[in-house]
Amino acid sequence: MSDFLKGSLSSSTSPADMAVKKEQIMNSVRQEIALINAQELMNKSTDRCFSKCVTKPGSSLSNSEQTCIGNCMDRYFEAFNIVSRTYTSRARTARLEAQ
């Protein structure tokens, strides 16, 4: 067993302390997942918008390419925010109904 788990599961740890530690670990994992998802969103949106807006790659972007990329990224994040808010709202509603 890893040292991390040995320290977390010692015989002197009360169930309440274990529950707190478990919640701290879960929160840390959630934060890491959120960070990974944000990085993935940035990578996908950048790739898709670049492919859509830059037809002839060169040493610099034209004004129209810059505008297209900006608008594309704005739409991508706007859609992501709408989906995210809807998902969060539905998850919250389901959690409240389950109680």
Steps between C-alpha positions, in 0.01 A plus 500: 500500500632845421620733776217736410236238572678373811490848647138545400383167637681475831313340786491827696306680226135546585230437240425874495867580431506240226189652343663844503819362342296318238311818414828695474641240263181498293507880475862488388415242233204711382727803466753300299225368271367853449848621409549215252159569345584871463831416333328257265236761414771755417690252283192385308362849446837633387547212255149525358497878470845507341398234248181689419647850480852461366481370146857588396739492797778755474735694721217711645121511520299739285244730663215284371665185639549667839137611504379155395706327771378745765135453401541123476657479848226725642227276358678186618527624860149643498364160396716327761369733773138437401550124505694518827233710677222271375686188611575648843139606545368157403749323726404727791129436437554123484704508822228697681227264376700201622512635856 
